[in-house]
Amino acid sequence: MAEEEGALSKLKNSVMGVLIGLVMIPASFVVVYLASQREQASEELVGAYTVEQAAKAQQEDKAVYITGKIKAPLLGEPGVIKPGPYLSLSKSRQMYGYHDVEKTRGSGENKETYYECEVDWLSEGDVSKTGKKCAKEGKTNPAFAIPEYSGSVKASIESGGTTYNYDTGSKTEASIIDIEKQKTFHGMPSANITEAEMLGAYPMKDGKFYENDGCASSPAIGCERFSYSGTAYDPAGDYTIIGTVEGNTVKAFRGMFLKIGPGSYDDVMALLESADTTGTWIYFGLAVIFLGGGLSLLVGPLLTLIEFIPLIGDFGAGLIRFIFFVFAFFTMGITFLLIEYWYLVLIFFVLVAVAILFIAKSRKSKSA
């Protein structure tokens, strides 16, 4: 009886999946269109001029770049981290506390879900969620004692004795799903906070700071630890900003592209090209998943029936799904090329049409 109910449940879910598949298949073509047609910084910022040629850049609708040193106020958490060359710092806190852990026992019809109250290092969002089991046992976690922290500073670029500020401006034209386009800094080093940068006596273990030695070696309920993430820079290093210049302010080129990175203009462009290529592959991968998954869901009821065939069931259904994803990969690849290089396809068809007309005319002349 349990097996029959399991089969009916699977068939019911597969029928529901058909509706999802009908949505995923057309969505895959939308995603592959975005992959091929989205505006990319590595393409829009090609051929940028130096700041000395800003007037020429404006005439030719090109970006401008400036290479120099980053100038910014020193940043650090007061009383905790010494001020240093950081553009942003953000603290992540954890507490050693109680939390519910979901477990199962038994199998089949006798399978049961239950909870145990255990202890572990918990993120800020989980500290207050002790769950029903822990709460029933009267085990709750205290509030954080270590304060939270998040800070950032505005940098500028100094080149040739002139300081250039930057203004990201409005990015309403930029796609809200294209995260790389929204970023200003690329290839910057991460903030690496060690005990040497600390003002307070916080022991460090496994990349995290503990409130005391006892919490680092034998944590008890309520012990806290924290770490930092953020963006740093080298005051002695060269950095390049790419955008459009208005006076001593660099703004986003075409309202969308303002980029800062270490090294020369060519170095930053190489970073942007790598980021854009990665983004394109992510879009393409999503399109393949949408199409392959959509096709699998579309024939889900059939695959579910195949799975119940002895010996070959799971293998046969898995093989069909694999074929669908291979088909999706090549279909999305061809679609991407057709969208990206539509003009070559158009030229090809024009040449074929001209060739057919020429051949037809030649045959007509010979017959006459």
C-alpha positions in Angstrom: 0.0 0.0 0.0 2.8 2.4 0.9 4.4 1.8 -2.6 1.2 2.5 -4.4 0.7 5.8 -2.5 4.3 6.7 -3.3 3.8 6.0 -7.0 0.6 8.1 -7.1 2.3 10.9 -5.2 5.2 10.9 -7.8 2.7 10.9 -10.7 0.8 13.8 -9.2 4.0 15.8 -8.7 5.2 15.1 -12.2 1.9 16.3 -13.7 2.3 19.5 -11.7 5.8 19.8 -13.0 4.5 19.8 -16.6 3.1 23.3 -15.9 6.4 24.5 -14.6 8.2 23.0 -17.7 5.9 25.0 -20.0 7.1 28.2 -18.3 10.8 27.2 -18.2 11.2 26.3 -21.9 10.3 29.8 -23.3 12.1 31.4 -20.3 15.3 29.7 -21.5 15.3 31.6 -24.8 14.8 34.9 -22.9 17.8 34.1 -20.7 20.0 33.2 -23.7 18.9 36.5 -25.4 20.1 38.4 -22.3 23.4 36.4 -22.4 24.1 37.6 -26.0 22.6 41.1 -25.9 23.4 42.6 -22.5 25.6 45.6 -22.4 29.1 44.8 -21.1 31.7 47.1 -19.7 34.5 45.4 -21.6 32.8 46.4 -24.8 31.5 49.8 -23.9 34.8 51.1 -22.5 37.0 49.9 -25.3 39.1 52.7 -26.9 39.0 55.0 -23.9 41.1 58.2 -24.0 43.4 59.6 -21.4 42.1 62.5 -19.3 44.2 64.9 -21.3 42.1 63.9 -24.4 38.8 64.3 -22.7 37.5 66.7 -25.3 38.3 64.3 -28.1 36.6 61.5 -26.1 33.4 63.5 -25.8 33.3 64.2 -29.5 33.7 60.5 -30.3 31.5 59.3 -27.5 34.3 57.4 -25.8 35.2 56.9 -22.2 38.1 58.5 -20.3 40.6 56.9 -18.0 42.9 58.2 -15.3 45.7 56.3 -13.7 47.0 57.4 -10.3 47.0 56.8 -6.5 44.0 56.2 -4.4 43.4 58.8 -1.7 40.9 58.1 1.0 40.5 58.6 4.8 41.8 55.8 6.9 39.1 53.4 8.1 38.8 51.2 11.2 36.3 50.2 13.9 36.8 52.6 16.8 38.5 50.9 19.7 38.7 47.6 17.9 40.7 48.0 14.6 43.5 50.4 13.9 42.6 52.9 11.0 44.1 51.6 7.8 43.8 51.6 4.0 40.3 50.1 3.7 37.5 51.3 1.5 34.9 49.2 3.4 34.7 47.0 6.5 31.9 44.9 7.7 31.8 42.8 10.8 30.2 39.3 10.9 29.3 38.1 14.4 28.6 34.5 15.7 27.5 33.2 19.1 27.9 29.8 20.6 24.3 28.9 21.4 21.4 26.6 21.4 19.5 25.7 18.2 17.0 23.0 17.0 18.4 20.3 14.7 15.9 18.4 12.5 16.4 14.6 12.4 14.6 11.6 11.2 14.1 8.0 12.4 12.4 5.0 11.0 11.7 4.3 7.3 8.7 4.2 4.9 5.4 4.6 6.6 7.1 4.7 10.0 9.5 7.5 9.0 9.3 10.3 11.7 10.7 13.8 11.9 11.9 15.0 15.3 14.1 17.7 16.8 17.0 17.8 19.2 18.4 20.8 21.0 22.1 21.1 20.2 24.8 23.7 20.5 26.9 25.3 17.8 28.3 28.6 16.5 25.3 30.5 15.1 25.1 33.5 12.8 23.2 36.6 13.9 20.0 35.5 12.2 19.9 32.1 14.0 20.7 33.2 17.5 17.1 34.2 18.3 15.7 31.1 16.5 16.2 28.5 19.2 13.2 26.5 18.0 10.4 24.6 19.8 12.6 21.9 21.3 15.1 24.2 22.9 12.4 26.6 24.1 10.5 23.7 25.6 13.6 22.8 27.6 14.0 26.4 28.7 17.3 26.8 26.7 17.6 30.3 25.2 20.5 32.4 24.0 21.5 35.8 25.4 21.8 39.0 23.3 25.0 39.9 21.6 27.4 41.8 23.8 29.9 42.6 21.0 28.6 45.6 19.0 28.0 45.3 15.2 30.0 47.4 12.8 29.9 48.4 9.1 31.8 51.3 7.6 33.0 52.7 4.3 34.9 55.7 2.9 34.8 57.6 -0.4 38.0 57.4 -2.3 39.5 59.7 -5.0 42.2 59.3 -7.6 45.2 61.6 -7.6 47.1 61.9 -10.9 49.5 64.6 -12.1 48.8 66.8 -9.1 45.0 66.8 -9.6 42.6 65.0 -7.4 39.6 63.4 -9.2 36.5 62.4 -7.3 34.0 60.0 -8.6 30.2 60.0 -8.8 28.4 56.7 -9.5 25.3 58.6 -10.5 22.0 57.0 -11.4 22.0 53.4 -12.6 18.4 53.1 -13.4 19.2 52.1 -16.9 21.4 49.3 -15.8 19.8 45.8 -15.5 18.9 45.0 -12.0 20.0 41.4 -12.5 23.4 42.3 -14.0 25.4 42.6 -10.8 28.8 43.0 -12.6 27.5 46.1 -14.3 26.6 47.7 -11.0 30.0 47.2 -9.4 32.5 50.1 -9.3 35.6 48.4 -8.0 37.1 45.3 -9.7 40.1 43.2 -8.7 40.6 45.0 -5.4 42.2 43.1 -2.5 40.1 41.9 0.3 40.5 43.4 3.8 42.8 41.0 5.7 42.5 41.8 9.4 45.0 40.1 11.7 45.9 40.5 15.3 48.4 43.2 14.4 45.6 45.4 13.2 43.6 44.9 16.4 43.5 47.5 19.3 41.6 45.2 21.7 42.9 41.9 23.2 40.9 39.5 21.0 42.6 36.1 20.5 42.5 34.9 16.9 41.8 31.3 15.8 40.9 29.9 12.4 40.5 33.4 10.9 38.1 34.6 13.6 38.5 36.8 16.7 37.1 35.5 20.0 36.1 37.6 23.0 38.5 35.8 25.3 40.9 32.8 25.4 38.2 30.6 27.1 35.8 31.1 24.2 38.6 30.3 21.7 39.6 27.0 23.5 36.4 25.8 25.2 33.4 27.8 24.1 30.4 28.0 26.4 26.8 29.2 25.8 27.0 32.9 25.0 30.6 33.0 23.8 31.0 35.3 20.8 33.4 35.5 17.9 33.6 37.7 14.8 35.4 38.3 11.6 35.7 41.1 9.0 35.1 41.4 5.3 35.7 44.4 3.1 37.8 46.0 0.4 41.4 47.2 0.9 43.9 49.1 -1.3 47.6 49.8 -1.5 48.4 53.5 -1.0 51.6 53.1 -3.0 50.0 51.2 -5.9 48.6 52.5 -9.2 44.8 52.4 -9.9 42.8 53.3 -12.9 39.4 54.8 -13.0 37.3 54.7 -16.3 34.2 56.8 -16.9 33.5 60.2 -18.3 35.1 63.4 -16.9 33.3 66.6 -15.9 35.8 69.0 -14.4 37.5 67.1 -11.6 34.7 64.6 -11.2 34.5 61.2 -13.0 31.0 60.0 -13.7 29.6 56.8 -15.0 30.0 56.5 -18.8 26.6 56.6 -20.5 25.1 56.6 -17.0 26.0 53.0 -16.4 29.8 52.3 -16.4 32.2 53.6 -13.8 35.0 51.2 -13.1 38.1 51.3 -10.8 40.7 48.7 -10.6 44.4 48.1 -9.8 47.1 48.7 -12.5 46.9 50.4 -15.9 43.9 50.8 -18.2 44.8 47.6 -20.0 44.9 45.7 -16.6 41.5 47.0 -15.7 40.0 46.1 -19.1 41.4 42.6 -18.8 39.6 42.3 -15.4 36.4 43.6 -16.9 36.6 41.2 -19.9 37.1 38.3 -17.5 34.1 39.3 -15.4 31.9 39.8 -18.5 32.9 36.4 -19.9 32.0 34.8 -16.6 28.7 36.5 -16.5 27.9 35.4 -20.1 28.6 31.8 -19.2 26.4 32.0 -16.1 23.5 33.3 -18.2 24.2 30.6 -20.8 24.3 27.9 -18.1 21.0 29.1 -16.7 19.5 28.9 -20.2 20.6 25.3 -20.6 19.3 24.4 -17.1 15.9 26.1 -18.0 15.6 24.3 -21.3 16.9 20.9 -20.2 14.9 21.0 -16.9 11.8 22.3 -18.7 11.9 19.4 -21.2 12.4 16.9 -18.4 9.4 18.3 -16.5 7.3 18.4 -19.6 7.6 14.6 -20.0 7.8 14.1 -16.3 4.8 11.7 -16.1 6.4 9.5 -18.7 9.7 9.5 -16.9 8.0 8.6 -13.7 6.4 5.6 -15.3 9.7 4.5 -16.7 11.3 4.7 -13.3 8.9 1.9 -12.1 10.2 -0.5 -14.8 12.4 -3.1 -13.1 16.2 -3.1 -13.7 16.2 -0.3 -16.3 13.9 2.2 -14.6 16.2 4.7 -13.0 18.9 4.3 -15.6 16.5 4.8 -18.5 14.9 7.9 -17.0 18.3 9.3 -16.2 19.6 8.7 -19.7 16.6 10.5 -21.2 17.2 13.5 -18.9 20.9 13.5 -19.9 19.9 13.6 -23.6 17.6 16.5 -22.9 20.4 18.5 -21.3 22.8 17.7 -24.2 20.1 18.8 -26.6 19.6 22.0 -24.5 23.3 22.7 -24.6 23.6 22.6 -28.4 20.2 24.3 -28.9 21.1 27.2 -26.6 24.6 27.4 -28.2 23.1 27.7 -31.7 20.5 30.2 -30.5 23.2 32.3 -28.9 25.3 32.4 -32.1 22.2 33.2 -34.2 21.3 36.1 -31.9 24.9 37.4 -31.5 25.9 37.1 -35.1 22.5 37.7 -36.8 24.0 39.9 -39.5 26.2 37.0 -40.7 23.2 34.8 -40.9 21.3 37.5 -42.8 24.3 37.9 -45.2 24.4 34.1 -45.7 20.7 33.9 -46.6 21.1 36.9 -49.0 24.0 35.2 -50.7 22.0 32.0 -51.0 19.1 33.9 -52.5 21.3 35.7 -55.0 23.0 32.4 -55.9 19.6 30.7 -56.5 18.4 33.7 -58.7 21.7 33.6 -60.6 21.4 29.8 -61.3 17.8 30.1 -62.2 18.5 33.0 -64.6 21.5 31.0 -66.2 19.3 28.0 -66.8 16.6 30.2 -68.3 19.1 31.7 -70.7 20.5 28.4 -71.8 17.0 27.0 -72.4 16.2 30.0 -74.5 
